[in-house]
């Protein structure tokens, strides 16, 4: 084992062990993934990448229209879309945006809330293009499904299998 010291506030403190050392020193604590699990993880990564590409393509083909932008000190600090989606790039302590409603009604409500929390002015034309359009208006039917499990789901399933096995051992016969 080795020790790592660093000036980084998120440093590792104490003894550390590589996965190889862990597997050697504590058999059963670290297990090697099966070829089927590795294949499923690769499929999951492919499916997630395809989904992200579909999100980007849909957002580019169906852009949300900007309803208004909030400008403070010459910079755009918030963008409100006609769907109600709101992107805030300015720290506004105490800002709470409404969740009730949708579309233009929600956009108007959120703009009013922004104007109360952020000193600035609302503009309704001559918008500054946002770095990336919002993508939460994409219907689920337009996205490819992700059917493969990710590593967290696999670990959760293994954990449940171990817990069930322990319960079966602890359960006396006939109960």
FIKOLBA-213358 format. One record per residue (C-alpha): residue number from 0; residue in one letter; x, y, z. Coordinates in steps of 0.001 Angstrom, whole numbers, plus 500000, padded with zeros to 6 digits. Layout:
REM residues N
+------+-------+--------+--------+--------+
: tilo : marfi :      X :      Y :      Z :
+------+-------+--------+--------+--------+
:  NUM :     A :      X :      Y :      Z :
...
+------+-------+--------+--------+--------+
END
This chain:
REM residues 175
+------+-------+--------+--------+--------+
: tilo : marfi :      X :      Y :      Z :
+------+-------+--------+--------+--------+
:    0 :     X : 500000 : 500000 : 500000 :
:    1 :     X : 501058 : 503559 : 499449 :
:    2 :     X : 500168 : 506971 : 500790 :
:    3 :     X : 499111 : 509993 : 498720 :
:    4 :     X : 499572 : 513536 : 499989 :
:    5 :     X : 498522 : 516578 : 498034 :
:    6 :     X : 497649 : 520233 : 498441 :
:    7 :     X : 494343 : 519469 : 496716 :
:    8 :     X : 491401 : 519882 : 499146 :
:    9 :     X : 489865 : 516703 : 497695 :
:   10 :     X : 492944 : 514613 : 498279 :
:   11 :     X : 492947 : 511021 : 499366 :
:   12 :     X : 493959 : 510677 : 502988 :
:   13 :     X : 495184 : 507463 : 504479 :
:   14 :     X : 496231 : 504259 : 502837 :
:   15 :     X : 495143 : 503482 : 499307 :
:   16 :     X : 495128 : 500262 : 497394 :
:   17 :     X : 494982 : 499533 : 493686 :
:   18 :     X : 492195 : 497324 : 492359 :
:   19 :     X : 494806 : 494628 : 491654 :
:   20 :     X : 496026 : 494773 : 495271 :
:   21 :     X : 492450 : 494764 : 496556 :
:   22 :     X : 491531 : 491703 : 494497 :
:   23 :     X : 494690 : 489900 : 495668 :
:   24 :     X : 494489 : 490872 : 499366 :
:   25 :     X : 490717 : 490588 : 499802 :
:   26 :     X : 489403 : 487856 : 497521 :
:   27 :     X : 485714 : 488230 : 496775 :
:   28 :     X : 485715 : 491947 : 497599 :
:   29 :     X : 486551 : 492899 : 494033 :
:   30 :     X : 485227 : 490705 : 491252 :
:   31 :     X : 486082 : 490688 : 487589 :
:   32 :     X : 483298 : 491501 : 485169 :
:   33 :     X : 482155 : 488639 : 483005 :
:   34 :     X : 482486 : 488916 : 479219 :
:   35 :     X : 478671 : 489229 : 479059 :
:   36 :     X : 478728 : 492148 : 481506 :
:   37 :     X : 481509 : 493858 : 479561 :
:   38 :     X : 479501 : 493392 : 476366 :
:   39 :     X : 476359 : 494803 : 478011 :
:   40 :     X : 478282 : 497815 : 479333 :
:   41 :     X : 479610 : 498495 : 475813 :
:   42 :     X : 476056 : 498213 : 474450 :
:   43 :     X : 474835 : 500624 : 477151 :
:   44 :     X : 477505 : 503151 : 476155 :
:   45 :     X : 476494 : 502825 : 472478 :
:   46 :     X : 472798 : 503253 : 473297 :
:   47 :     X : 473446 : 506309 : 475490 :
:   48 :     X : 475628 : 507860 : 472762 :
:   49 :     X : 472871 : 507250 : 470174 :
:   50 :     X : 470326 : 508843 : 472520 :
:   51 :     X : 472534 : 511895 : 473074 :
:   52 :     X : 473049 : 512255 : 469318 :
:   53 :     X : 469261 : 512093 : 468818 :
:   54 :     X : 468795 : 514782 : 471475 :
:   55 :     X : 471307 : 517065 : 469754 :
:   56 :     X : 469773 : 516467 : 466319 :
:   57 :     X : 466214 : 517043 : 467549 :
:   58 :     X : 467241 : 520226 : 469366 :
:   59 :     X : 468902 : 521516 : 466185 :
:   60 :     X : 465884 : 520647 : 464001 :
:   61 :     X : 463225 : 521850 : 466468 :
:   62 :     X : 464708 : 524839 : 468252 :
:   63 :     X : 462730 : 526468 : 470995 :
:   64 :     X : 462052 : 530114 : 470245 :
:   65 :     X : 463375 : 532659 : 472712 :
:   66 :     X : 460590 : 534596 : 474422 :
:   67 :     X : 462822 : 537075 : 476268 :
:   68 :     X : 466269 : 537567 : 477698 :
:   69 :     X : 467266 : 539340 : 480894 :
:   70 :     X : 470213 : 541673 : 480455 :
:   71 :     X : 472180 : 543030 : 483426 :
:   72 :     X : 475286 : 545203 : 483113 :
:   73 :     X : 475357 : 544592 : 479361 :
:   74 :     X : 475372 : 540783 : 479657 :
:   75 :     X : 472613 : 538245 : 479103 :
:   76 :     X : 472053 : 536628 : 482491 :
:   77 :     X : 468904 : 534619 : 481703 :
:   78 :     X : 467043 : 533320 : 478668 :
:   79 :     X : 463366 : 532374 : 478751 :
:   80 :     X : 462005 : 530242 : 475920 :
:   81 :     X : 458413 : 530236 : 474719 :
:   82 :     X : 458028 : 526704 : 476093 :
:   83 :     X : 458781 : 527990 : 479588 :
:   84 :     X : 462270 : 526529 : 479703 :
:   85 :     X : 464545 : 528984 : 481481 :
:   86 :     X : 468341 : 529118 : 481460 :
:   87 :     X : 469909 : 531321 : 484133 :
:   88 :     X : 473630 : 532069 : 483853 :
:   89 :     X : 473719 : 534552 : 486730 :
:   90 :     X : 473777 : 533726 : 490433 :
:   91 :     X : 470514 : 535061 : 491826 :
:   92 :     X : 470212 : 534274 : 495548 :
:   93 :     X : 466683 : 533399 : 496550 :
:   94 :     X : 465477 : 532894 : 492978 :
:   95 :     X : 462732 : 530302 : 492778 :
:   96 :     X : 461146 : 529618 : 489420 :
:   97 :     X : 457560 : 528414 : 489122 :
:   98 :     X : 456968 : 524834 : 488081 :
:   99 :     X : 453234 : 525186 : 487458 :
:  100 :     X : 452058 : 525648 : 483910 :
:  101 :     X : 453674 : 525329 : 480542 :
:  102 :     X : 454236 : 527179 : 477335 :
:  103 :     X : 453920 : 530928 : 477042 :
:  104 :     X : 452054 : 531292 : 480350 :
:  105 :     X : 454950 : 529655 : 482190 :
:  106 :     X : 457449 : 531759 : 480219 :
:  107 :     X : 455693 : 534982 : 481283 :
:  108 :     X : 455528 : 533875 : 484924 :
:  109 :     X : 459194 : 532921 : 484998 :
:  110 :     X : 460249 : 536162 : 483331 :
:  111 :     X : 458381 : 538125 : 486016 :
:  112 :     X : 460133 : 536075 : 488719 :
:  113 :     X : 463512 : 536709 : 487098 :
:  114 :     X : 462868 : 540429 : 486876 :
:  115 :     X : 462135 : 540533 : 490620 :
:  116 :     X : 465301 : 538608 : 491524 :
:  117 :     X : 467791 : 540069 : 489036 :
:  118 :     X : 468310 : 543790 : 488544 :
:  119 :     X : 468265 : 544253 : 484803 :
:  120 :     X : 465948 : 544699 : 481854 :
:  121 :     X : 464016 : 542285 : 479682 :
:  122 :     X : 464549 : 542366 : 475946 :
:  123 :     X : 462138 : 540849 : 473459 :
:  124 :     X : 464213 : 541097 : 470268 :
:  125 :     X : 467848 : 541274 : 469134 :
:  126 :     X : 468661 : 538217 : 471208 :
:  127 :     X : 472139 : 536940 : 471921 :
:  128 :     X : 472333 : 533366 : 470682 :
:  129 :     X : 472648 : 530917 : 473574 :
:  130 :     X : 475606 : 528512 : 473509 :
:  131 :     X : 473307 : 525472 : 473283 :
:  132 :     X : 469572 : 525213 : 472738 :
:  133 :     X : 467498 : 523540 : 475453 :
:  134 :     X : 466536 : 519967 : 474708 :
:  135 :     X : 463938 : 519077 : 477320 :
:  136 :     X : 461071 : 519526 : 474857 :
:  137 :     X : 461964 : 516320 : 473007 :
:  138 :     X : 459239 : 513683 : 473029 :
:  139 :     X : 460378 : 510332 : 474390 :
:  140 :     X : 459160 : 508677 : 471186 :
:  141 :     X : 461848 : 510575 : 469250 :
:  142 :     X : 464636 : 509030 : 471318 :
:  143 :     X : 466211 : 505582 : 470938 :
:  144 :     X : 465677 : 503351 : 473957 :
:  145 :     X : 468447 : 502425 : 476375 :
:  146 :     X : 467824 : 498766 : 477196 :
:  147 :     X : 471247 : 497693 : 478449 :
:  148 :     X : 472136 : 498080 : 482115 :
:  149 :     X : 474839 : 500431 : 483277 :
:  150 :     X : 477462 : 499602 : 485893 :
:  151 :     X : 475367 : 501007 : 488749 :
:  152 :     X : 472375 : 498853 : 487787 :
:  153 :     X : 474592 : 495765 : 487518 :
:  154 :     X : 476122 : 496423 : 490943 :
:  155 :     X : 472672 : 497014 : 492438 :
:  156 :     X : 471440 : 493704 : 491013 :
:  157 :     X : 474483 : 491852 : 492375 :
:  158 :     X : 473922 : 493472 : 495776 :
:  159 :     X : 470270 : 492346 : 495799 :
:  160 :     X : 471291 : 488818 : 494820 :
:  161 :     X : 473744 : 488696 : 497738 :
:  162 :     X : 471135 : 490096 : 500139 :
:  163 :     X : 468564 : 487506 : 499007 :
:  164 :     X : 471123 : 484721 : 499408 :
:  165 :     X : 471891 : 485916 : 502971 :
:  166 :     X : 468164 : 486067 : 503789 :
:  167 :     X : 467696 : 482522 : 502497 :
:  168 :     X : 470540 : 481295 : 504724 :
:  169 :     X : 469242 : 483183 : 507776 :
:  170 :     X : 465666 : 481933 : 507241 :
:  171 :     X : 465166 : 478683 : 509191 :
:  172 :     X : 463591 : 475852 : 507192 :
:  173 :     X : 459828 : 475638 : 507583 :
:  174 :     X : 459223 : 479340 : 508297 :
+------+-------+--------+--------+--------+
END
